[in-house]
Amino acid sequence: MMLSPDLLDRRALALLALVDPFGRPLQGPALLSGEGLRSVAKPGGRWAILACKGLEAHVVAFAAPPASPAVGSVACAIDIRPADSGLSPRRAVVPLPRDPDPAHKGEDDSLFAPVRITLLPSPRCAVPATSAAVRVTVRKRNDGRRVANALVRVASDNGQFAAQSVTDAAGEALVIMPDFPLSFTGGGGSVSDALPAKVTAVADPASAVLVDDADATAALAGAAGQSSGWPDPDALAAAFPVPATGAAGVLLSTRAVAATEVEWRAS
């Protein structure tokens, strides 16, 4: 007797490995949505993708995958909302179908290799004592309104540390650098517990949302019921280089969480 149903006659399209800002497998549930998307949760923060728009023929082709579309030619957009409020929801785009050839299992686009997706911290994420962090409010240049859906980058002046996050509906972000040193040795043998860094912000004018200070609380409440439409931090990073101007200076340290505001200039 079959004690639990299983999908024995369907082809999995990909295996997603969701990890938190510290590289650990996601703990707890998450909601995955997308056009034509069907997924199933697996142990260890993993989700199997069983269907998506454009690959309908793959769903029922168990013995062998269809010859078309070509490997990686379908951009499957997946909105991911973790139940943990300390993690930001995000969109991730996974190129499908994956290469089903077992001889290529060591390649990044192999069906047998999990697709690693990092969930970035929300402003409510707990900051470990071994991490440096920066709280950032992004404002539009000239009118000062908050900017939601912006990508915030933090990079140390010495080029050794870098991290990013996205602003929430109130235009605020928390950027965390895990495993940050307790102290640094400077010139002449001096020791400091802080490292200078720069904070910058970019946004897609088509998806950036401008929020007045008075409306920030209402914007957060409205976003609580949102199930899709979040920014893809990887796409933002690829499309928008670090601005040449408008950076804010901060000091990174495990001793205290830095805080700053940074301007975004719409192009």
N, C-alpha and C positions, 0 to 999 in steps of 0.2 A: 504494500500500500504506500502511496506517495504521501509522506507526512507534510511536505511543504512544496508548493508549486515552484517550478524553476523555468527559466527561459532557455530551453534546450534547442530550439529551432530558430534562433535569431542570432544575427551577427552583431557583436559589439563594435562600435566605431572608434572608440578611444577610451582610455582610462585616465581620469584626472586625479592628480595628487594635490590637494589643497593644504597649504602650510601657512602658519601664522608668521608675524614679523620676525620671529626668532628662529625660523626654519623648522619648527616642530609641526607634526601632522595636526590638522585641525581637530579639535576636540568638540564634540557636540554637533547638532544638526545644522544644515544649511538648505536654503531654498535655491534651486537652480531652475532658471526659466529661459526660454528662447523660442523662436519660431519653429514649430514642428519638433521641439526638443522633448526627448524622453530619456530619463536617467534613473539610475538606481544606486543607492548608497552602499558602499562596501566598507569593510573595517579599515582603520588607520587613516581616516580622513580622505578616503578615495571614493570617486564616483565613476561608474561606468556609463558612458554615453551610448544609448541604444538606438536613437533615431534623431534626425534633424532635417530641416528643409533642404531639398536638393539631393538627398541620399536615400530617398524612399525605397529604391530598388535594392539597396544594400540590406535593408531590414529583414527581408525574407530570403535573401540569397545566402544560404548557410554553407553549402558545399564549396563554393568559390565566389570571390567578390566579383561584381560586374566590372567590365573593362573600362567603363567611363562612369562618372567624370574622372579626370586624371588625379593622381595623388596630390593632395594639398591645394586643389583648385577651388574648393568650397570653403568660404570663410564663415565658420559657425560661431555666431555671436551668442555668448552665454552670460546672462545676468546672474550674479552670485550674491545672495544675501545670507551671511552667517547669523545664527541665532545669538551668538555672543556679541553684546553691544560694544565690547572693546575692540571690535574689528569692523573696518569700513566695508560696506558693500561695494562691489565693483563689477565691471564688465570685462570679460576676457574673450578674445577671438582665437579660436582653435582652427587651424587649417586641416580640413578633412577632404577625402578619406586619408587615413594613415597608410603607410606602406605595409602590406600584409605579408611580405616575403620574409620567412624566418631567417633567411641568409643575411638579412639587413637588420637584424634585431638590435645591433649595437648602434644604429644611426638614430639621430634625434627625432626623425619623423616616422620611426617604426611604430606599427600598431602594438608591438610588445613593450614599448617604452612608455611609462606614464608621462603625461603632460603636467609639469609642475607649475602651479599657479600660486603666487604669493598674495595673501590677504593682508592689506596694510592696516596699521593701527588707526582707530578712531580717536577723537579727543578724550574718550572715556577709558582708553586702554591703561592698565596699570603699568607703571614704569619700574622695572627691576632696579635694585641698587647697583647692579653691575652695568647699567646702560646709561648713556647720555641721551638727552631728549630736548626738543625745542617745541614750544607751543607757538603757533603762528596764526595770525589773522591776516588774510589777504584782502586788500582794498583796491578798488579801481582808482587809477590815477585821475586827478582833477575833481571827481565828485565824492570820493571817500566811501562809496557803498561797498559792502562786503561782497566777495566773489566766491560763490559756490562752484564746485566741480573744477577747481584749479589744481594743478600739480605743483606741489611744493618740494623743492630740492634743498638739501643742506649738504655742504661740502666743506671739510676742514681746509684751512689755508695751506697746510702742508701736503694736501692731496692724498692723505692716507685713509680718510674716513668719508663716507658719503651714504646718504639714505634719502628716501623720498616718501611722500604721503599725499593724500588728496583732501581738499577742504570739504567739510560737510555742508549741510543746507544753510548754516549760519556763517559760512566763509571761514571756518576755523579748522586747523589741522594739527595733528601731533606727529612729529617726526622722531623716530627712535633709532639710535645706533647701539645695537647689542654689543656686549662684551667690550666695553670701552675701558681703556686703562685708567687706573686710579691716579696716576701722576705721569709727568713728562719731564725729561731732562733737557734743559735749554742750553744756550751758549754760556760758557764759563762754568758749567757744572750746576747751574741753578735748577731747582726743581719747582714745577708748577702743577696744580691739579686741574688746570683749565687749558683748552686749546682753542685758538681763534678759528672762526668759521664764517661762511657766507650763506645767506638764505635767499633764494630766488623763487619766483612763481611764474608759471605760464598757464594759459587756458585757451581753449578753442572758443572763439567768439560765438560759434553756432550753438554751443552747449553750456557756456558760462551763464550762471544765474546771478543777477545783482540784487542784493538785499539791503534795505535800510536797517540801521541799528535797532530801531523800534520794532522791526518786523522779524528779528532774528529768532525769537522764541517761537513765534507762530510758524516760521519756516521749518524749524526742527520738528514741531508737532506734525506738520503736514508730511514731512519726509518719513515719519514713522510708519505710515501706511503705504509707502511706495514699494513696488515690487519689480520695477525695471527702470531703465533709462539712466543708469549710473555711468560715470566716466570710465574709460579704460586707461589706467595709468601707463601701461606699456605703449599704447598708441600715442598718448600725449607726449611721452618722453621721446618717441621716435620722430614725431612731427614738429616739435617745437624745441629748438636748442636753448641752452641756458642764456638768458638775456645778458647783453653786454653791460647794461646799466640797471640801476634800481635794486641792487642787492643790499640786504641788511646784515650788519655784523653782529655776531653773538659769540659767547664763550661756551664751549662744550665742556661739561664736567659731570661726573657721577654724583657730585655733591648737591647739585640743584638743577631743576629743570629750567632752562632758559625760556624767555618769552619775548616775542617781537612782532612787529607788523611789517608787511612788505607790500609794495605797490605792484599792481598789474596794469600794464598799458595795452589796451586793445589796439591791434594793428588795423 
